[in-house]
Amino acid sequence: MEMKVLLIASLGVLSLIQVSLSFADNINGKNIYLQRCTQCHGTDLKGTGPLAGKSNPPTPDLTTPAFKERLNDYPGVIVSSIILRPNGDLIPKTLRENGVKLPPFSWRIQDLRDLNQYMSGVISKSR
């Protein structure tokens, strides 16, 4: 009986650790998004930030079914490709033209994963 209680307690602690790690990753993704993406995409990911209409093309709504599907089909790839600027200088140019200075950031693989996880969570709640 005592061994069974110990095993159940151990499993409970392990599940809390797992939830805590997942929560920590989501916090990292949220912090990155809030610090680096909200100027254009807004806190709701719908392209409602103060610079949303100042880029050409305008900032897209990231909560659309099409974007959600792309994010699900290519996890991390979409986020990393945006950060690597498929539109050339669009993001830095828009920020520069509007006097917004973001500090340099050294992206890690985990940051891309965390940002993808955070965005996916917000998108799934918004629909």
C-alpha positions in Angstrom: 0.0 0.0 0.0 2.8 2.4 0.9 4.6 1.7 -2.3 1.5 2.4 -4.3 0.9 5.7 -2.6 4.6 6.7 -3.2 4.2 5.7 -6.9 1.0 7.8 -7.3 2.6 10.8 -5.5 5.7 10.5 -7.8 3.6 10.5 -10.9 1.7 13.5 -9.6 4.9 15.4 -9.1 6.2 14.4 -12.5 3.0 15.7 -14.1 3.4 19.0 -12.3 6.9 19.3 -13.5 5.8 18.6 -17.1 3.0 21.2 -16.8 5.4 23.7 -15.3 7.9 23.3 -18.2 5.1 23.7 -20.8 3.9 26.8 -18.9 7.4 28.2 -18.8 7.8 27.7 -22.6 4.5 29.4 -23.2 5.7 32.3 -21.0 8.8 32.6 -23.1 6.8 32.5 -26.3 4.3 35.1 -25.0 7.2 37.4 -23.9 8.9 37.2 -27.2 5.6 37.9 -29.0 4.7 40.9 -26.8 8.2 42.4 -27.1 8.8 41.8 -30.9 5.5 41.3 -32.7 2.7 43.4 -31.2 3.8 46.6 -32.8 2.3 45.3 -36.1 0.2 42.2 -35.2 -1.4 43.5 -32.0 -1.9 41.5 -28.8 -4.7 39.6 -30.5 -2.6 38.5 -33.5 -5.3 40.1 -35.8 -3.0 42.8 -37.4 -4.3 45.5 -35.0 -1.0 46.9 -33.7 -0.2 50.6 -34.1 2.0 49.9 -37.2 -0.4 47.4 -38.8 -1.4 49.7 -41.7 2.0 51.2 -42.2 3.7 48.4 -44.0 3.2 47.4 -47.6 1.6 45.0 -47.8 -0.4 45.7 -44.6 0.1 43.4 -41.6 -2.0 40.2 -41.9 -4.5 38.8 -39.5 -2.7 35.7 -38.1 -5.9 34.2 -36.7 -7.4 33.3 -40.1 -8.2 29.7 -40.8 -5.6 29.7 -43.6 -2.8 30.9 -41.4 -3.9 28.5 -38.6 -3.7 25.7 -41.1 -0.2 26.7 -42.3 1.0 27.0 -38.7 -0.4 23.5 -37.9 1.0 21.9 -41.1 4.4 23.5 -40.8 5.0 24.0 -37.1 7.9 26.4 -36.5 8.7 26.8 -40.2 6.2 29.6 -40.6 7.4 31.4 -37.5 11.1 31.0 -38.4 10.6 32.0 -42.0 8.8 35.2 -40.9 11.6 36.1 -38.6 14.1 35.3 -41.4 12.2 37.9 -43.5 10.9 36.3 -46.6 9.7 39.8 -47.7 13.3 41.0 -47.6 13.5 44.1 -45.4 9.8 44.6 -44.8 9.8 44.2 -41.0 12.9 46.2 -40.2 12.0 48.9 -42.8 8.5 49.4 -41.3 10.0 49.6 -37.8 12.8 52.0 -39.0 10.4 54.2 -40.9 8.2 54.6 -37.8 11.0 55.2 -35.3 10.6 51.9 -33.5 13.9 50.4 -32.3 13.9 46.8 -31.1 17.0 45.5 -29.3 19.0 42.8 -31.2 17.8 39.3 -30.4 19.7 36.1 -30.7 17.1 33.6 -31.7 17.4 30.0 -30.4 15.5 27.0 -31.7 13.6 26.9 -28.5 12.5 30.5 -28.9 11.0 29.7 -32.3 9.2 26.7 -30.8 7.9 28.7 -27.9 6.7 31.5 -30.1 5.0 29.0 -32.4 3.3 27.3 -29.4 2.1 30.7 -28.0 0.7 31.8 -31.3 -1.0 28.5 -31.9 -2.6 28.8 -28.4 -3.9 32.3 -29.0 -5.2 31.4 -32.5 -7.1 28.4 -31.3 -8.8 30.5 -28.5 -9.7 33.3 -31.0 -11.8 31.1 -33.3 
